[in-house]
């Protein structure tokens, strides 16, 4: 999950301040699943498009 946050920061989806907050939340267990992190991002207006 923290690797995904790093990926989002590098892609410019989230800024450094948001990255640090979410990183600490993920480390502390606020997001029990990967989907819960994605849901939080969607609810707070972060549009994520992952191209494979």
N, C-alpha and C positions, 0 to 999 in steps of 0.2 A: 504494500500500500504506500509506503514511503518512497519507493522507487517511482511509483506512478505520480506522486506529488512532485518529485524532482523533474519528471518528464514534462508535467504541465508548466512548471516554472520555466524550463528551458524553451518551451514552445511559446511562451508569452501569454498563456491563458490566465495564469494567476501571477500577481506581483510578489515581490520578496516578502512583504509584510504578511500577506495572506498565506504564503507558503509556510512561514515560521509558525503561524497560529495553527494551521491545519496539521503541520508536522507534529507539534506537541500534542494536539488532540489525538492524533492517530497513535502516537506513542503511549498516551495515557489510556487508550482503550475506548475513546468516545465513539469510534466507528467500529462496531463489531464485525461488519462485513464490508467488502469492497463496494457493494451496491449501495450501502448506506452513505458512504463517502460521495459516490456519484449523485445520489439523490440530494444531498446537502448542496453540492455544487450547482445542480440544476435549479433548486429552490432559491438560491441566492444570485441567480442571473449569469452564471458562468456557462457559456455555450462551448461544448466540447465536441469537436468532430475528429474522430480518429480514422485516418486513412491507412489501409493495409497495403 
